[in-house]
Amino acid sequence: MAQSGTITITPVTSLTQGEDKSANLVGNVHSTLAGGAVDGPGLRFVLFMSGCQMRCLYCHNPDTWDRMGGTPRTVDDVMEEIGKYADFLKKAGGVTVTGGEPLLQAEFVHEVMRRCKEEYGLHTALDTNGLRAFSLPDDWFDVVDLVLLDIKHIDPAKHARLTSTTNRPVLEFAQRLARMSKPTWVRYVLVPGYTDDVNDVEKLAEFVSELKNVERVEVLPFHQMGAYKWKQLRLRYELADKQSPTDEVLGRVKKQFEKKGLTVV
């Protein structure tokens, strides 16, 4: 399993409104999905970017980890594909950019989302682990209508064990989103023995309840649907024998969030 290391951050200066970006800007795209139903409100076009700093033990897309993996595509190329569904997406849902971790390719992602809004009037959602967000200015997020923020664990040591990274930038980004009043859905993967501890959930629920921009919490049960990818990539998969959480545990965790006044799905 990959170990945590130093993350090199390149500061991003404030973006000028209406700044012209190159249509030939190239990003590494893992894949796309037309009609995704679990990545934001409604039916959505989902753009999966390549690259991720985290090495989550339960990751179901380890094939997206390589920043230079996937297919190099220009912004124009991606926009042409989105344009085929734009009329439908405007009524049915919108566009979600995910990964991997999309903020590793922030310039490309920003340009795609900007054009989705300006050219087609589409709702945009960003699915992120938040780890790199501190390198971006507030106005970068002006083109984002909704943030889907994955909070892996509230406890720093357990977060490091689970993801090989620190959780401090993630929690600070969550608070920053609240200060920006940016609509946010918090996502929490429920892994038996790792993220289901009563006290840990209670601390996370308390933290999230203080963020008045959070519209809902999605408690996502751990599953084994991505296990085959670890085998294909010849990676050691520590959770091969781990079962999905029971209905009882899932219900208890949801109630812990609900008792803090949060909407839970």
Helices and strands as residue ranges (DSSP letters): E 26-36, E 43-49, G 62-64, E 71-74, H 75-83, H 86-92, E 93-98, G 102-105, H 106-120, E 124-128, G 133-135, G 138-143, E 146-150, H 156-163, H 168-179, E 184-190, H 198-209, E 214-221, H 227-232, H 247-258
